[in-house]
Amino acid sequence: MGVHRKTGGWKSSVLELVLTDLNMPELCGAELVDAVRCRDASVPVVILSGQSQAEAGLEPPPGDPVAWLRKPPHLESLVRALRRVLATT
């Protein structure tokens, strides 16, 4: 099943931010981020995961508006990550 079908097709014409888990039952967070990047590479993304970025083997390109947080995130860390990725747009 393709990402578009799994996400129900985006209803909004504008994505302002994506906050996603890396591992989900129907869709991999990395697939979702790739689909978002194909649509608009400037959309800020925050990924939550029980794994570190190194363990997951995912390294965004320099300057990519992506933040990575280990689960469960502290509220302050989540707020900082959201502010940081939103400041890049």
CYANA upper distance limits for C-alpha pairs under 8 A (distance plus 0.5 A):
  1 MET  CA      5 ARG  CA      7.07
  1 MET  CA      6 LYS  CA      7.25
  2 GLY  CA      6 LYS  CA      6.76
  3 VAL  CA      7 THR  CA      6.54
  3 VAL  CA     27 LEU  CA      7.76
  3 VAL  CA     31 GLU  CA      7.57
  3 VAL  CA     32 LEU  CA      7.16
  3 VAL  CA     35 ALA  CA      7.45
  4 HIS  CA      8 GLY  CA      6.65
  4 HIS  CA      9 GLY  CA      5.35
  4 HIS  CA     10 TRP  CA      8.02
  5 ARG  CA      9 GLY  CA      6.38
  6 LYS  CA     26 GLU  CA      7.60
  6 LYS  CA     27 LEU  CA      7.40
 15 LEU  CA     43 VAL  CA      7.10
 16 GLU  CA     43 VAL  CA      6.55
 16 GLU  CA     44 PRO  CA      7.58
 17 LEU  CA     43 VAL  CA      6.32
 17 LEU  CA     44 PRO  CA      5.57
 17 LEU  CA     45 VAL  CA      6.40
 17 LEU  CA     46 VAL  CA      8.48
 17 LEU  CA     86 LEU  CA      8.20
 18 VAL  CA     43 VAL  CA      7.80
 18 VAL  CA     44 PRO  CA      6.84
 18 VAL  CA     45 VAL  CA      5.20
 18 VAL  CA     46 VAL  CA      6.74
 19 LEU  CA     45 VAL  CA      6.40
 19 LEU  CA     46 VAL  CA      5.29
 19 LEU  CA     47 ILE  CA      6.51
 19 LEU  CA     48 LEU  CA      8.13
 20 THR  CA     29 GLY  CA      6.70
 20 THR  CA     45 VAL  CA      8.26
 20 THR  CA     46 VAL  CA      6.91
 20 THR  CA     47 ILE  CA      5.60
 20 THR  CA     48 LEU  CA      6.58
 21 ASP  CA     29 GLY  CA      6.31
 21 ASP  CA     47 ILE  CA      6.12
 21 ASP  CA     48 LEU  CA      5.11
 21 ASP  CA     49 SER  CA      6.31
 22 LEU  CA     28 CYS  CA      6.51
 22 LEU  CA     29 GLY  CA      4.61
 22 LEU  CA     30 ALA  CA      6.86
 22 LEU  CA     47 ILE  CA      6.72
 22 LEU  CA     48 LEU  CA      6.55
 22 LEU  CA     49 SER  CA      5.91
 23 ASN  CA     27 LEU  CA      7.91
 23 ASN  CA     28 CYS  CA      5.92
 23 ASN  CA     29 GLY  CA      6.47
 23 ASN  CA     49 SER  CA      7.69
 24 MET  CA     28 CYS  CA      6.21
 24 MET  CA     29 GLY  CA      7.40
 27 LEU  CA     31 GLU  CA      7.50
 27 LEU  CA     32 LEU  CA      7.64
 28 CYS  CA     32 LEU  CA      6.96
 29 GLY  CA     33 VAL  CA      6.67
 29 GLY  CA     47 ILE  CA      8.04
 30 ALA  CA     34 ASP  CA      6.66
 31 GLU  CA     35 ALA  CA      6.69
 32 LEU  CA     36 VAL  CA      6.68
 33 VAL  CA     37 ARG  CA      6.57
 33 VAL  CA     45 VAL  CA      7.92
 34 ASP  CA     38 CYS  CA      6.74
 35 ALA  CA     39 ARG  CA      6.92
 36 VAL  CA     40 ASP  CA      6.48
 36 VAL  CA     41 ALA  CA      7.49
 36 VAL  CA     43 VAL  CA      7.79
 37 ARG  CA     41 ALA  CA      4.70
 37 ARG  CA     42 SER  CA      7.90
 37 ARG  CA     43 VAL  CA      7.79
 42 SER  CA     64 ASP  CA      8.19
 42 SER  CA     65 PRO  CA      7.43
 42 SER  CA     89 THR  CA      7.11
 43 VAL  CA     65 PRO  CA      7.63
 43 VAL  CA     89 THR  CA      7.96
 44 PRO  CA     65 PRO  CA      5.34
 44 PRO  CA     66 VAL  CA      6.45
 44 PRO  CA     85 VAL  CA      5.84
 44 PRO  CA     86 LEU  CA      6.67
 44 PRO  CA     88 THR  CA      8.14
 44 PRO  CA     89 THR  CA      7.75
 45 VAL  CA     65 PRO  CA      6.76
 45 VAL  CA     66 VAL  CA      5.23
 45 VAL  CA     67 ALA  CA      6.88
 45 VAL  CA     85 VAL  CA      7.43
 46 VAL  CA     66 VAL  CA      6.17
 46 VAL  CA     67 ALA  CA      5.20
 46 VAL  CA     68 TRP  CA      6.38
 46 VAL  CA     69 LEU  CA      7.92
 46 VAL  CA     81 ALA  CA      7.62
 46 VAL  CA     82 LEU  CA      7.56
 46 VAL  CA     85 VAL  CA      8.13
 47 ILE  CA     66 VAL  CA      7.99
 47 ILE  CA     67 ALA  CA      6.74
 47 ILE  CA     68 TRP  CA      5.43
 47 ILE  CA     69 LEU  CA      6.70
 48 LEU  CA     68 TRP  CA      6.62
 48 LEU  CA     69 LEU  CA      5.45
 48 LEU  CA     70 ARG  CA      6.29
 48 LEU  CA     71 LYS  CA      6.48
 48 LEU  CA     73 PRO  CA      8.30
 49 SER  CA     68 TRP  CA      8.18
 49 SER  CA     69 LEU  CA      6.94
 49 SER  CA     70 ARG  CA      5.60
 49 SER  CA     71 LYS  CA      5.86
 50 GLY  CA     70 ARG  CA      5.88
 50 GLY  CA     71 LYS  CA      5.52
 50 GLY  CA     72 PRO  CA      8.10
 51 GLN  CA     55 GLU  CA      6.31
 51 GLN  CA     56 ALA  CA      6.61
 51 GLN  CA     70 ARG  CA      6.97
 52 SER  CA     56 ALA  CA      6.76
 52 SER  CA     68 TRP  CA      8.49
 52 SER  CA     69 LEU  CA      8.38
 52 SER  CA     70 ARG  CA      6.92
 53 GLN  CA     57 GLY  CA      6.65
 53 GLN  CA     58 LEU  CA      6.31
 53 GLN  CA     59 GLU  CA      7.46
 53 GLN  CA     68 TRP  CA      7.31
 54 ALA  CA     58 LEU  CA      7.14
 54 ALA  CA     59 GLU  CA      8.09
 60 PRO  CA     64 ASP  CA      6.69
 60 PRO  CA     66 VAL  CA      7.61
 65 PRO  CA     85 VAL  CA      5.61
 65 PRO  CA     86 LEU  CA      8.30
 65 PRO  CA     88 THR  CA      6.69
 65 PRO  CA     89 THR  CA      8.32
 66 VAL  CA     85 VAL  CA      6.72
 67 ALA  CA     81 ALA  CA      6.40
 67 ALA  CA     82 LEU  CA      8.36
 67 ALA  CA     84 ARG  CA      8.44
 67 ALA  CA     85 VAL  CA      7.19
 68 TRP  CA     81 ALA  CA      8.42
 69 LEU  CA     73 PRO  CA      6.76
 69 LEU  CA     77 SER  CA      8.28
 69 LEU  CA     78 LEU  CA      7.94
 73 PRO  CA     77 SER  CA      6.90
 73 PRO  CA     78 LEU  CA      6.77
 74 HIS  CA     78 LEU  CA      6.84
 75 LEU  CA     79 VAL  CA      6.70
 76 GLU  CA     80 ARG  CA      6.67
 77 SER  CA     81 ALA  CA      6.60
 78 LEU  CA     82 LEU  CA      6.61
 79 VAL  CA     83 ARG  CA      6.64
 80 ARG  CA     84 ARG  CA      6.54
 81 ALA  CA     85 VAL  CA      6.74
 82 LEU  CA     86 LEU  CA      6.49
 83 ARG  CA     87 ALA  CA      6.47
 84 ARG  CA     88 THR  CA      7.32
 85 VAL  CA     89 THR  CA      7.83
